[in-house]
Amino acid sequence: MIMLIIKRRTEEYVLQTKLFETQLAKAKIEKAEMNADFTRERLELHRSLLDANEQRDSAASHLRELKENVEVYEKQYKDLEKSIKEGGAGGGQKQVN
C-alpha cells in the first residue's frame, strides 16, 4: 500500500515536472517571438527614419536651390531696373544676362 502511494506520488511529480518543463519551453518560444516582433518593428521604424531624413535633406537642398534662384532673379531685376532708369524710355538696347 505504501509502495503504491509512493509510486503514484513519484509519477505525479514526474508528470508535474514535465508540465513545468513544457510550460517553460512554451514561454521561451513566446519570448523569442516577441523579440522577433520587436526587432521587426525597430527595423521598420529605422527605415521610416531613414526615409524621413532623406526627404528632409532633399527638401533642404531644394530650398537652397530656390533661394539661389531668387537671388539670381533679384539681381537680374535690379540690373534691369537700373538699366531702365539709366537709359530712359529708349534704353532698351542694353542686354540683361
C-alpha positions in Angstrom: 0.0 0.0 0.0 2.7 2.5 0.9 4.7 1.5 -2.2 1.7 2.2 -4.3 1.3 5.6 -2.8 5.0 6.3 -3.3 4.8 5.2 -6.9 1.8 7.4 -7.6 3.4 10.4 -5.9 6.6 9.8 -7.9 4.5 9.6 -11.2 2.7 12.8 -10.2 6.0 14.6 -9.6 7.4 13.4 -12.9 4.3 14.5 -14.7 4.3 17.8 -12.9 8.0 18.3 -13.8 7.2 17.5 -17.4 4.3 20.0 -17.4 6.6 22.7 -15.9 9.3 22.0 -18.5 6.7 22.2 -21.3 5.4 25.5 -19.9 8.9 26.8 -19.7 9.7 25.8 -23.2 6.4 27.5 -24.4 7.3 30.7 -22.5 10.8 30.7 -24.1 9.2 30.4 -27.6 6.8 33.2 -26.9 9.6 35.3 -25.7 11.6 34.6 -28.9 8.5 35.5 -31.0 8.1 38.8 -29.1 11.7 39.6 -29.5 11.4 38.9 -33.3 8.3 41.2 -33.4 10.1 44.0 -31.6 13.2 43.6 -33.8 10.9 43.8 -36.9 9.2 46.9 -35.6 12.6 48.6 -34.8 13.7 47.8 -38.3 10.6 49.4 -39.8 11.0 52.5 -37.6 14.6 52.7 -38.6 13.6 52.5 -42.3 11.0 55.2 -41.8 13.5 57.4 -40.0 16.0 57.0 -42.9 13.3 57.8 -45.4 12.3 60.9 -43.4 15.9 62.1 -43.1 16.3 61.6 -46.9 13.1 63.6 -47.6 14.3 66.3 -45.2 17.7 66.6 -46.9 16.1 66.7 -50.3 13.7 69.4 -49.2 16.6 71.4 -47.7 18.5 71.1 -50.9 15.5 72.2 -53.0 15.0 75.1 -50.6 18.7 76.2 -51.1 18.3 76.0 -54.9 15.1 78.1 -54.7 16.9 80.7 -52.6 19.8 80.8 -55.0 17.3 81.3 -57.9 15.6 84.1 -56.0 18.9 85.8 -55.5 19.7 85.5 -59.2 16.3 86.8 -60.2 16.6 89.7 -57.7 20.0 90.7 -59.2 18.6 90.5 -62.7 15.6 92.5 -61.7 17.8 95.2 -60.1 20.0 95.3 -63.1 17.0 95.6 -65.4 15.5 98.3 -63.2 18.9 100.2 -63.2 19.2 99.8 -66.9 15.7 101.3 -67.4 16.4 104.2 -65.1 19.8 105.0 -66.8 18.6 104.5 -70.3 15.2 106.0 -70.1 12.5 105.1 -72.5 14.9 104.4 -75.4 17.4 102.4 -73.4 16.1 99.1 -74.4 19.4 98.3 -76.3 21.2 97.1 -73.2 21.2 93.3 -72.9 20.5 91.7 -69.5 22.0 88.4 -68.6 
